[in-house]
Amino acid sequence: MEREHIKCLIIGSGPAGYTAAIYAARADMSPVIYTGLKMGGQLMDTTEVDNFPGYPDGVQGPQMMEDMKKQCERFGTEVRFGLATKVYFDETPKRIEIDSTKEVTADTVIIATGASAKWLGLESEERLKSGGVSACAVCDGFFYKGEEVAIVGAGDSACEEASYLAKLCKKVHMLVRKDHFRASKAMIHRVEKIENIEIHYNTETVEVLGEQTVNGVKVINNQTNEERVLDVTGFFVAIGHKPNTDIFKGQLDMDETGYLKVVPGTSKTNIEGVFSAGDVHDSVYRQAVTAAGSGCMAALDAERWLASRGIH
Ligand code: NDP
């Protein structure tokens, strides 16, 4: 197998990976990014981003990722399309297999592989992803100001996102597949108290309606089999995220849902020289700006770690 040595390897190309690269490149760490299959990460599925500081008129998600890529390349980052398929973090230097065909070794590794939103798996949901179907209320809720929307899910995220949407929208339908929530009591009380949230228990989605944009959702009561159409223009899915950490299992400490564990207040994982940035360890904030901030932290931690080992 072909092998090459890299001083600072960054795995993942969302805001966390690109920001880590900007800092690492400016600190002469010669970073190389392997982008993963989806170059740009979750923001490639977003339309307008209005909450990232520095874009007073908003920016399209894919454009913002292109800007970040250009910015890190400007300082010498090498951005390569490729997927890390196996890691050997118990070795020094770390060994990483790429696309199952090539190996690189690295003095330090920044993991910025992110998380992926879970989807229901309906054909109509997939087709309308850029026309009213979203997995992020904070990102896209604003477009449904004064309108009627539905949100699927019964966990803390769904409750939090429903509360957020309720402030903007005329009405929010919460579609809960069981006869109870999974969310914490406090969160349940919060949504129950909000007047423009209607909770539909035992309710599942049959189909999102609309050709180019959402104009309704067909739901079924799984106890009575009664179907009905809700007249919504936005359809939000909040059924959890899955951190992209499968290849790190058995090597890096993670919680029971697969999020990496870091030393609090730092980007340090349990392995010396391996740092984490962004949603891959953050199940709470999950914003582009927090991921970017976390990428900065990882690069600074990696730089200090290299310096402490005398690696220049
Ligand atoms: P969870 O895994 O906690 O909840 C997912 C929800 O989605 C469940 O209610 C589940 O239903 C539902 N669901 C899953 N698949 C489907 C489907 N196919 N159709 C319909 N419903 C479905 O994910 P969250 O993102 O809500 O939370 C993840 C973690 O983050 C949790 O630990 C949570 O506490 C935490 N969190 C904390 C927050 C806070 O403290 N402010 C805010 C947000 C998250 P069912 O119950 O039927 O299985």
Boltz pocket constraint, residues with backbone or C-beta under 6 A from the ligand:
constraints:
  - pocket:
      binder: B
      contacts: [[A, 119], [A, 120], [A, 152], [A, 153], [A, 154], [A, 155], [A, 156], [A, 157], [A, 158], [A, 160], [A, 175], [A, 177], [A, 178], [A, 180], [A, 181], [A, 182], [A, 183], [A, 203], [A, 238], [A, 239], [A, 240], [A, 241], [A, 283], [A, 284]]
      max_distance: 6.0
